[in-house]
Amino acid sequence: MTIHVPFPDDQMAALRRKAEGLGVEVEKYISDLVARELQRPQSLNEVLAGFREQVAASGISDEELDELFIASRKEIAV
């Protein structure tokens, strides 16, 4: 599959320099960047993003959220 992605001139120049430094074509360098990004594990921020959105939308206070977690931990410990 081929896609066309516009890059500002300064970014394209930087991509070319990086690719040349590695001895590969710029297309291969970009393809490798995308492949690495897709394979990397999610950060904790990424994992929790949906949960944080739900909490914010719920209107629950920090204190109520703390109480919910404390109650859940107690439930599990029993």
C-alpha positions as CSV (number, residue, x, y, z in Angstrom):
1,M,0.0,0.0,0.0
2,T,1.2,3.5,-0.8
3,I,0.1,6.6,1.0
4,H,1.1,10.2,0.4
5,V,1.9,12.3,3.5
6,P,2.8,15.9,3.2
7,F,5.8,17.0,5.3
8,P,7.0,20.6,5.9
9,D,10.3,21.2,4.1
10,D,12.3,21.3,7.4
11,Q,10.9,17.9,8.5
12,M,11.5,16.4,5.1
13,A,15.1,17.6,5.2
14,A,15.6,16.1,8.6
15,L,14.1,12.8,7.5
16,R,16.4,12.7,4.5
17,R,19.5,13.4,6.7
18,K,18.5,10.7,9.2
19,A,17.9,8.2,6.4
20,E,21.2,9.0,4.7
21,G,23.0,8.6,8.0
22,L,21.6,5.1,8.3
23,G,22.3,4.4,4.6
24,V,18.7,3.8,3.7
25,E,16.1,5.4,1.4
26,V,13.8,8.0,3.1
27,E,10.8,5.8,2.3
28,K,12.4,2.8,4.2
29,Y,13.3,5.0,7.1
30,I,9.8,6.3,7.5
31,S,8.3,2.8,7.1
32,D,10.7,1.6,9.8
33,L,9.6,4.5,12.1
34,V,5.9,3.6,11.6
35,A,6.6,-0.1,12.2
36,R,8.5,0.6,15.5
37,E,5.7,2.9,16.7
38,L,3.1,0.2,16.0
39,Q,5.1,-2.4,17.9
40,R,6.0,-0.4,21.0
41,P,4.0,-1.0,24.2
42,Q,1.5,1.6,25.2
43,S,2.6,4.1,27.8
44,L,0.7,4.3,31.1
45,N,-0.8,7.6,29.9
46,E,-2.1,5.9,26.8
47,V,-3.5,2.9,28.7
48,L,-5.3,5.2,31.2
49,A,-6.6,7.8,28.7
50,G,-10.0,6.2,28.3
51,F,-10.5,5.8,32.0
52,R,-9.5,9.4,32.7
53,E,-12.0,10.6,30.1
54,Q,-14.8,8.5,31.7
55,V,-13.9,9.8,35.2
56,A,-13.9,13.4,34.0
57,A,-17.2,12.9,32.2
58,S,-18.8,11.3,35.3
59,G,-18.3,14.3,37.4
60,I,-17.0,12.2,40.3
61,S,-14.8,14.0,42.7
62,D,-11.3,13.0,43.6
63,E,-12.5,12.1,47.1
64,E,-15.3,9.9,45.7
65,L,-12.8,8.2,43.3
66,D,-10.4,7.5,46.2
67,E,-13.3,6.0,48.2
68,L,-14.3,3.8,45.3
69,F,-10.7,2.5,45.0
70,I,-10.4,1.9,48.7
71,A,-13.7,0.0,48.8
72,S,-12.6,-2.1,45.8
73,R,-9.3,-3.0,47.4
74,K,-11.1,-4.0,50.6
75,E,-13.5,-6.1,48.5
76,I,-10.6,-7.9,46.8
77,A,-8.7,-8.5,50.1
78,V,-11.6,-10.3,51.7
